[in-house]
Amino acid sequence: MSRGSRRPHRQPDYVNPRHVEDHWKIYRHGVYLEKPVRRLPAWLLPLLVLLLLVVLIFWAGPALVTLFQAAEGENPDDTPQIIETLYDASWQTVRVPVADVFTEPDLKADRLTQVIYNEPVHLLEADAGYGFIAIETVDGSRGYIRQAHLSALRDSIEPGRHLRRLVVASASKRVMSHASRGTLLTEVYMGTVLYADYEGDSLYRVTLPDGGFGWMSGEGLIVLDPQEAIAVPQDGGRYFSNSALAFNKVTTLGNGQTVAGASLSGIARIAASVNGVVLPRSHVAQQSAGVPVLFRQEEVTGLTDLSVIRTGDLIFFRDEKAPDQISGPAICIGGTQVLFARRNDTSIRVYDLAQTDDLNSQIIQIRRIFN
């Protein structure tokens, strides 16, 4: 038999293979050897946690606080806090950087003095005519001021309502609307006192006379407790003269108190105030301040022995045009140099008494206010 004619050998019980799906269709009916695990949605657990936090914050928390306060027997929030005040309704505050006080209720009257921002004044007569009211300053000067320059609000001058007392020691200082990138609200001058209810990172939020708030940086400020007075520095004369030098080349103004226009007595008063010494407003009263300094004058030349003068001394002169009157005070700023303005000067200047014989020979009094 040839190889090509050989036929495959078959077993008698052989059956051709068939697909098992034709006989085992049970899997089509959802029957498995192991039941699949059903998992919770991924967002369900965070949602439950969030709902729990909301319940704790807005319901359970306040309920527990109320329960504890009730257990203590008294809610401290219900107890009013009593704050002592220094000023009643008869006091008002200056709401402009500087305001003139006149001898009469008339803009053409003589200027008695000036009051500065947030300075308290005592009301004497509410309507003095022509928009003026009669007032008395804290140091007893009486005169007339424009009613528009004052505010009836007093929170800005109450120490008990605040955290800090701020005294402007630089020539001027800006008050801004915001702590950062604010707009200018006002610019105040040396000697201005403001109170702050917040401090942080050398920034202070101050209460303003109009009822609003402003922000100031700590530079150029003396920062004190609300009732604390300024301490006299150990080298007071030098600090006093440095403060006075801020007025060099400032325009002279009769009884002026700021770098916008100043008088010699005003410079002495303001510069002394930021160094812990209180001086009267008028140059006449300032002749009695501190202690006298003895000096001698040459009989022939009439020149004063300047060796006794110290930095910070007040020097008074015989008036050049009216010998029976006194001018000054000049402020010694070191050596024989003084800060002064002669009768015809339009601005404050520095003079050297050793080189100005006609001024040297007119010295009639020297007062030392810083020992």
Steps between C-alpha positions, in 0.01 A plus 500: 500500500634832403558785749262727317213260525532457882192616694499631852426255766194585705383361829148367498388731791659819370278807483602821331576787749234760563497833682433473868264800481252277326471280810615728791290809472446542869743796519269697278247514782725709737619212710861542621727303719569818709254787543654838405557756783286818483705815594373836632538808275830685554325830576274365774752497789625861452139615483419333830807659666401842370146464632636394838724808520213729410286349775780538756578861410151642461299292743694287745771760571270792594281262697796382708622856561155603621487194723838575660413866555173403662688258725730780614195699601573816300574589138800738497382650171191630678709700746551857373856630507525841664756732340594815687499815288685825559291736290132587508278674243658838577817391319565483128795393284691673222426327168748687276883476504532847654245769589540864602365629830419871482461767765160592354238314291642653183745371239671840503562489875841423649607138514518399865643153436441186297359159589595183314328183383302302758576753774215525754352844566243603759185662363419836663242648262332292231411793275728803512381625162633483144560124524725529806480339840683598818740237636767445761806287430623237744770739624254782562522722189160646410395617156276443199520229236303413189228251586571307178845415636362302794326166546252416775620137504736415786597135455829604340620675819395236756803301621285232663363386166839435345813289516771756425565873516696629201683834493633634170869583552593571138422827321188345344341158465252351255181318595391249236165332427643146503798320646635429151455701181251733662415855402602808699237603754689785663847618595557595862778697665753462779335478840178344373363233736298208361371182660522154345273200564717258300872450446697251296827493304567867584157598364232671704130550438402837648161647582431826318298800625234451231423150628698308239830313515840546342834323487847622594844342490714508812774717349509847653262406783542479876302191604362503855239332715167689491564691825880510480686830489808563288818444699762774493807358323830497685662734247184708475660820372644328195176321417308824549728691263475222239121521513517878466725472193206349311372861485813641337408707190129473584292811428447721802140535617382689805424246775526217246557148630587283196742474209227653285581826682660545839594752765801475730282433804303241303817318398623491859166371632451226240864382500498486879170310512634206296794480741298484820498868606187717504553867414244783498376628164610864526860617492427720801402200712796302366734750664414332830550142376783285629779661699691823433858489373731767638720676247715811481546765234810705421471853634656661194359295213186370668565157349378194691733229624367208292694230686207446739254407225413133452316315225125535553510827695239767426648845435294818511600832342409863532281581201692687229214739424345520845766489776233473769380169353653153489536284190578133473558248620794389291595135548865406537569214258864453598801716575411864437243429227133568557175449311340841474311748285563873519221750458539534122569131429236311304629159602667330794879506470819390675711782647844484658506729802879508493485664158190718553605765749187710464291197602744383767492835677118489528481183711306572817407153629600134466277215623599135531207259466705179471754437776 
